[in-house]
Structures are given as structure tokens and as C-alpha cells.
Amino acid sequence: MLAVGLAQGAAVAAPAAPAARDGARATAADDPYTQAFLTQYGKIKAAANGYFSPEGLPYHSAETLMVEAPDHGHETTSEAVSFWMWLEAAYGRVTGDWAPFNEAWAVAEKTIIPQHADQPTSDSYNPGAPATYAPEWPLPDNYPSPLDTSVSVGTDPLATELAASYGTMDVYGMHWLMDLDNTYGYGNKPGTGGEAGPGAGPSFINTYQRGAQESVWETIPQPTTDLFKYGGPNGYLDLFVGDQSYAKQWKYTNAPDADARAIQAAYWAYRWASAQGKESAVAASVAKAAKMGDYLRYAMFDKYFKRIGDCTDPASCPAASGRDSQHYLLSWYYAWGGAAAGSGGGWAWRIGDGASHQGYQNPLSAWALSNVPALTPKSATARTDWAKSLTRQLEFLSWLQSSEGAFAGGCTNSWEGQYGTPPAGTPTFYGMAYDWQPVYHDPPSNNWFGFQAWGMERVAAYYYVTGNATAGAVLDKWVAWASGETTVGADGSYRFPSTLSWTGQPDTWNPASPGRNSGLHVSVVDYSNDVGVGAAYVKTLTYYAAKSGDQAAGALAKALLDAMALNADDKGIAVPETRTDYKRFEDEVYVPSGWSGTMPNGDTVEPGATFIDIRTWYRDDPDWPKVQAYLDGGAAPTFIYHRFWAQAALALAFAIYAELLVEGGGGADTEAPTVPGGLGVTATTSNSVSLSWSAATDNVAVTGYDVYRNGVLAGNATTRTFTDEGLAAATEYSYAVTARDAGGNTSALSAAVSATTKPGGGGSGAVKVQYKNTDSAVGDNQIRLGLQLLNTGSAPVDLSTVTVRYWFTPEGGASTFSTYCDYAALGSSNITHKVVAAAAPKTGAERYLEVGFAAGAGTLAAGASTGELQLRLNKTDWSDFNEADDYSRATNTAYADASKVAAYIGGALAWGVEP
């Protein structure tokens, strides 16, 4: 399938590879996925395809008519620049040529990282008075927001340390948004320190300024250095902040996830170049990434450096000193600004942000900044800050993981941006309130599956590099959920979640005893085939499969990658998008009564103005007639967009899959998997046989197993277990298993095993037990598990006759136990539970938790499930267990058949294998 997809987009040749590359992988003879990377890279870098501005910065998209987070396609974001750095790092791995990677960092320093001329009064910054408080408000029409000097703010503990490390008070971080064609005409060209008006060249701009409900359709763009040349008498400042007098000033906003991705790209460049013996080739750029990581710590602090936790009133919430204002997460932004040069007064300010989103966290970069010497920042406390951030980020993700596996929104130290009081019962994370849609509400910031895929790609990369158990545990659950919501058709169609819906909330975080979030749930509203999100999803699956050995995840990564490749065109890989949101070109942009101003092109900004009214240049775009027809009552327009970040992510997905999951040369996959071993019977009933076996291996990936009964195909499995149902009682059957891969190759049959079903039970029914591990800690003071029973027979089962046994060892301490059922779909009061000493103790099975059902549980219909039972137990002295050798314990975090958890009907073994 891959070759077909790539052939459709072969108009742009890949760049020629050097003849000798000092240990880099060969390209021409390499696998098709490396070739796919080079083809996609060539399309991105081809000048005719229009991905880069004359100054060498990537546009947000090759197309100009585009409104999403940027409000024009030829703007760029720090996000796009960070993907560019990562793309060039991957190119260096494949070719051994590191000049493009270094050039990306050099261009970033000259453009999107503000130079001293762009922040000319930074030396006036006073860390003891970082900024003046101004409350945030939920709606744009609540603005301008008055400055309030009566609210105390804390002290900035980083500024002095950073100045000592780098000899300057300038901040080293990317501003999030630039107008690369100067379409608006502000002319805020890097290195000039002010506006220069219409004309060629990139320009710093900003948009969002007015609360959580302000969508991209409701913004009023403004220059980052406002010299009052455009807008109203006070430029644009009095649209956002209420003040007694307004001063000309500069201000920049950093998107922490983009800077963290740039650091992540530098880590990969360092790793790959070092493997080639070329560490020195990237050393200077890697040092820049370390410096960026030093300043990125501003994203770990409350906006006004107030105390973290229980901060529910702006007046009484104390100003912090030292690290009391540091939450150690990557928040939505940090920002800095000051007086314009020559404006008659020197002052500057800096703020962090107390709102953190799950999709912004980057444990790989936190790990690299605290563990890789070449990436260790200069400042004295930076390494320990990032080490603590790594732990805190992993805790954050564990706190936000829903019952299904997806991650809920985040938390805030400042409810509604004004240190308000959250609703009663709102759970907290280190005292910060849970927010299912942190920062932006139109659309809700955590309804997009892309934030799931982006965030999990970073967690999976960290897991791949380190094997961290916590990262592995959250990925086990997330991958199982996402895979279950993903389909790839034989015709090349594919879909995965797009819009998510949330109910419930997490448990308040207790690091000593984390909750299980049984009341926090996600559902999928609709599905998508977005190639950028798909690329992030593929990278997640690839990293995870490479480390965990999960063959199904690797197979799904390949299937999605091959399916997306079928959508190749001359510019890259893209799918059509119908944009019903383009009705909002006519949305009114709130302008306060009595305010009027002028955009650089003469558009009037006044009450009643719409999005298009203050951007009339859009009407000259060659694609505008499609939008106008829609506004006039026609069908919603369809576009094919080539977003830079998405096209780069696709190239990276090819490269990463090639690196981690393709072993050896290219060409068609003709190598069959190895024969599955260890086939055994795990349980029998009167009408079923359950089997398990050990994994087969393959040069690419095993995609599934075929189970044969008496020489005839009985069914298929993607895991290493299978239950054959609908059998005759008291009958012997013979089973064997083969493995298959994505290339259609099949292994030889395994050694056969025989199984005999039990005698008929007079219609009493049959059950099987499914188990999941709800506590990744092997050694702590509780054992926690989830169970559910399924009736696999043809008749109902009286649950009062059923018991279940989970075997474990207590490892000393008290010999008495407390047991709990925290949740049961049948009602916790209908579940019985106790610890029993085994009659014949064995290693890993000295005692068992016996779970039963009261009469109120009723009967379990044929084919039905009891639903989830959430169980735990502890010794009465609360001493620790060591569950590593417990007979019944497994590591799966999604429900799976559990042959080592036995079920009994009327005292007779009906499921499982006793120890």
C-alpha cells in the first residue's frame, strides 16, 4: 500500500544524498519508509511549493486563506519553527548533513527569538515587582480590564540567576506569532525595535488578549511593539487594559510547548549526531536549546508569582517569594514586555501562567534538560527545576487520565484568571483547581484529539528513551483506548477520534495514594482523518511499540502511515476539509462603545465591525470566492491545506517508523514471522477453551494470530490470548496457532495442544474473569485491582453461587487485612470481599482475596457482564506489599481475560488455573 501512495506524489524529487556519510544510514538502498521521509522532505523544501518565506521561515501553511489559531496562512508560529528544527534533525540522522539543522536555529535567532533591539528596556526589569495585576474576564466584552495595584504580586526568583548566567536581562524564547508577509502592515521587523509600516519582510504581531471565550474569530490583531501609529490614540492598548495613561511599549508571548519541542528536536539531533561521531557539528545549536530551556522555566510559575495552591481570592492569596510560586508544570504561556525605546521611561515586566494543559507537557525535554550534560542549562537551579518538573508532569498526567484512557484538561492556580473561588467539590492538583477546558473555551481547549496525540507522542518518546514505568502505564491505557476508537479499511480509508466530550472529574490528587478516576469519562463525538494529527498518533504508536514490544501498536502505526500516504500530492500529503466554521468571517468583533481606530490598510475598527471588516485584504485572496459563495447561502467550502507542522510531522512519522520498527533493507516484506511458542490451555468450561501463547517476532511487525481447531480456522486474535466458544461439552479438541504480519506472511503452525471441555452443567452457565491492574506501583501499602465477570454460557448464572479468587503474598507485617469495594456497577453493597489463607500456600499465592456476590446482585444473563468491580486491600498495620511475584497480578491496565484469577460456581472451578 505504501508504494502506491508514494507514487501518486512523486512529482518533486527527494534531495540527493551525499555519497559518504560517516556512519549515517544509506538512503538509496534503504527501506521504503526512509525513502518516504526523503520524498516528503523534498516536497517541503522545494521552493515552488511555497512552504518558506523569503527570509527562510516556514509559513503556517502553503495556502493563504486559513483561519484557525493563526488567522492567516502566511503567518507563522513558534510551533511551526519547532517542527522545522525537528525535521532538520531527522534529515541529519538520515544523511549525516547537519547544516540544515544548524541553519534552522540560526534563522530562529535572527527572527522569531526577539533580539535586544526588540526588547530594548529589559535591563529596567525589577524582579521584586514583576508586573501589575489585571484580572482576566470570561468574555471579550468584559474588557478592557483595569490594572489593580492594590493586589500584591510576588517576586521573580529566576531573573537574577539568568542574568548572571548569560550576562543580559534579555529573555531568550520564541514569540509565538509572526506575520511573515507583513499582510497586516505593522512592519514590526525583527531587530528594528519598532514599527516600520507596510512593506516586505516578517513582522511580530499578536492576537488573543481578551479572556477564555475569545476565539480566533473575535480577536483584534495588534503589533507587539505598539508605538501608537495604528489603532486609536493609544494604539491598541486600551482595548485590553484599563489604565490612567498609556505608554508606548513592546510585549512578547511564549508558547511553552513549542520551545519544549525545539529542545526535544535538539536532543534528537545530539543523540543522532553523536551516534555518527559528529557531536561537535551540532554542539552550538544544542547549547542554544539548553539556554532556551533555562528561560522556559518561566512557564513553571504562577502568572503574578503568587503562592501555588488554595489561591482563591486575589487580595488574600499571598504574594510568594522563592519557589512558593512554582508549580513545575508547562503552563499555557509566559510573557514579557517593557517600555519602548525612547518613550521617556525605563520599565519592564514578566509574567508566568497558572493554567496548565495536559497537551503541553513534555517529559522528554524535562528529562533531557535534567539528565543530558550537553543540554543542561547554565543556571544553578535549572537542572533541579527540570528534574522536579519531570516528576510533576508525570503525576499531572496520571491525575488527569480518565477511566477509558484519554487525558482530561488540566488545572489552574487562578480560577477564571482572577484568583476566584472554584465551584464546591472541584478536585485539585497540589492545591490547583481542575479545569476540563483550561485557558480557551471557544472551542473548548481539550475537546480536540490532537492535544491527546501531541501530548502522548512526547510521553511515548520519553518512554522509548528511558523505559519509565509511569510513562509506560499511562501509555498502556491510552493506546488501548485510542486503538479501540481507530479503524483502517482495506480500501485505504482510516479514521480516529476528532472531537471528544467529557463527563465527571478526577479525584483530588494524593501522591501517596492516587485515585482511580472512576467518575471521569471521555466519549468520542466525531471522527477525523486529519493527517497532521494522524502523524502525531503514528509517532506515539511507533515509540510505544518499539519500547513495549506491543506488536498490535506497531501494526496500527504502519497501517495508518500507509493509509495516509495514499493521499499524497505534489506538495505533500493532505485530505480535503469542509470548513463550516468559515461562516464566522461575518462574526462581530467586540469593540467597546466609543472606541474607534484604524488598521494599517485603512480598515476601520469600531463597534459592530466583523472579522472580515478589519481584514478586508482577505477579499483579494484567490480562494475568497469560495468563502463568499458560502456566506451568500451556498455550500460550505472545501479546501486542501498543507500546514507546515502537519507536513513536517508526516515526514517525521516516516523517519521514526523507519528508524525504530523497520529492520534491514527495503523492498517488499517477504520474511514470515517466527512460530508462536508456549501454546497452552488456560481454562476450560463446558462450552469453551481458553488459550494463551508467547509472542512471535517479525522483521517489521506481527499484526495478529490465527487459531486453528482440529486443523480448521477457529478465529483470529491481535493479542496472545483466545477463547474458543460454542463447543460441545466433554469433548477433546486440538489447537495450533500461526502468526501473520502486515505483508501477508504467515508463520508455520505452532506445536499442537489438546483440551477437553468440562461435562455439561445442567444449564448452570459458565463464566470467565477479566482483570486490569489499577496500581502501577509494585511496592506500596495497598493492592488494587479491577475485575469483571462475563457469562460465556447459554443460560443465566445465579451470582450468589459465584466466587472469585485473586492470589497474592503479604510479605510479613500484620496477618489481618481490610478489604474494600470502591465501586461496582451492581452496587458495592452487593459485593462481598475478604482475605483467606490458602489451604496449600505456594510462592506468590499464600493468601487470596475472595470476592462474592450477595443475593441482591441477582442473576447474570447469558452473554452479559457484571460491569466493573474496583477492589483494594491493605494489611491492618498498613505495611507494604511486594506484588512482583504475586500469582494473580498482571501489568495490563485495560481489561483482559485473566487465567490466573479463578472463578467458582457452586464451589466448582469454572474458570482459570489455580496456583
Disulfide bonds with the S-S distance in Angstrom:
Cys311-Cys317 1.58
